[in-house]
Amino acid sequence: MGLRVPSTPNVPISTGSEVTFTAGDGAASALYFSPATASILSPKPGARVDLAPGKSLTYTFASAGAGSYGVITQAPEIPPPGSFDFGAPSNPPVLVIQPGQGGDFGGPIIVPGGGGGG
């Protein structure tokens, strides 16, 4: 199956910036956001967000405080993670994208200050 490898391992977080997650063609993905991460994104994602092959989802960072934020990307058929460990809180904050099982993952794309993501 392999790993879902993000194009960027972490994304700087600043209020108003966007992050876009894109699944590769033929590779559906499940995104698992930690509760802390979900709380700073708009629209607020659920615990699991499914991303169909070739599709994208864009979130805006609604706030940006020091903390430990992250998302795990993996194949939808893999069981959800039992816990989240994105390391120690950082300042300035970053979003850690951890690869899970199941092929390559094409996202995220960062759009500083918003303005329509990829």
N, C-alpha and C positions, 0 to 999 in steps of 0.2 A: 504494500500500500504506500509506503513512503511518508514523508512529512509534508505538511502544508507550510511552505516557506514564504513568509511575507517579503515583499520587495524592500521593505524598510523595517528594521527590528524595533525602532522606537520613533515616536513622533513628539516634537515639542508641543506643549499645551499652552495656548494663549486664548483668552476670552475672545470669542467671535471667529476664531479660525475654524476651518472645516477639515474633516478627515473623511475620505471616501474609500470604502472597501469594495473591491471588484473581484469576483470569482472568475477564474479562467474558463475558457470554453470547454465544456465537457466535464467540469469539476465543481459540482455543488459544494458549498461550504456551510458549516454551522459556526456562528460566532458566539462565544460565551463571554459576556461582559461581567466583570466583578461588580458587586453592588456599589462600591465607591465610584467606579467608572461610569456606570449607568446614571448615577446621580449628577454628573457634570455634563452629560450630553443632551442635546435637543435635536430631534425628538428623543424622549427617553426610551432606550431599547428595553426589551424584555430580557430575561435571564439567558435565553437562547434566541438568536436571530438566524433564520435560514436564508441563504443567499444562493439563488439558482445560477446555473452555469451561464457565464457571460453577462451577468447582471451586476449592478452597483447599488450601494446604499451610502448616503452621505449624512453625516452627523456634524453638528456645530458644537464646539466647546462653549457651554453656557457660563462656566466659571473656571477659574484656574488657581486653586490654592495648592500649597505644598502637599504632597501626598504620594501614595503608591497606586498607580492606575494601570490597568491592562485589560487585554482581551486575548482569548485563546481561539485560534482558528483551526478547525479540523473537519474531517469528513463527517457528514450528517449521521452516518450509521455507527460511528464510534460513540460509546457512552460519554455522557457529560463529565467534565472534570469534577473530582470530589472536593477540591479546594483551589484557591488562587494564591500564588506566591509570585509577586512581581518585584520583589526586593524591597529595600528600605525606601521610605518616602524621600522624594527628591524635591529640591527647590533650586532652579525653576522646575516645575513638574513636567514629566514626560509620560506618554502613553506607551506602554510596553506591549508589543505584539508577539505573543508566544506561538510558535508553530505546534500544531498537534498532528495527529496521524492523518494520512490520506492525500498525498499529491501536492502540487504547487498551488500557491494562492497569489493572485496578482496584485492585491492592494497592500497598503493604503496609498492614497494620493493626498498630499497636504495642500490646502489652499489657505495661506495666511490671510487673516482678516475677512474670510468669507469670499463671496463673489462667484459662486457657481461651481462647484467641483467637477471632477473628471467624469 
